[in-house]
Amino acid sequence: MKGKNSFVVLVTVLLGALPALAQVSDTDLLQQLRADIQADRQALVAANLGLTDDEGDAFWPVYREYRNDMSKVGDRLQNLIQDYADAYPNVTEDQAKAMVDEMIAIRHDELQVRKSHLSKFRKALPETKVARFLQIENKIDAIVNLGLADAIPLVETGG
């Protein structure tokens, strides 16, 4: 139950912060919110992965590299959200096309980052812990995506 309680806490924290992430135009505040979410993410991984000292020594450097690469993709998502906020509610057809293409590219690149780090995680951890780590990541991402989906209004279609 300990892991379940950690996820409840994370849901509360993330869902409280994400509307601000999606709606605020202050870049410094957005960066701070993202840093807070990352700290919560790392704490949740630590609390739920159950690493031995040796596993932790091998895992955490790979994790930091992985999150650094994912953060670069996250920068693109933040820019896309900001572009959408700047254009909303008058998004043109060309803007909509560019945003859709960028969103697809971002999701592709997230998967590429995961794939590129998988062998490193497999060297650091037993396969069951790699699977558990990816489950934890997927749950956190689902929470983040839910918060963003709730905070970001749908494109106006004029019809």
Buried (B, 14 or more C-beta within 10 A) or exposed (E): EEBEEBBEEBBEBBBEBBBBBBEBEEEEEBEBBBEBBBEBBBBBBBBBBEBEEEBBEBBBEBBEBBBEBBBEBBEBBBEBBBBBBEBBEEBEEEBBEBBEEBBEEBEEBBEEBBEEBEEBBEEBBEEEBBEBBEEBBEBBEEBBEBBBEEBBEEBEEEE
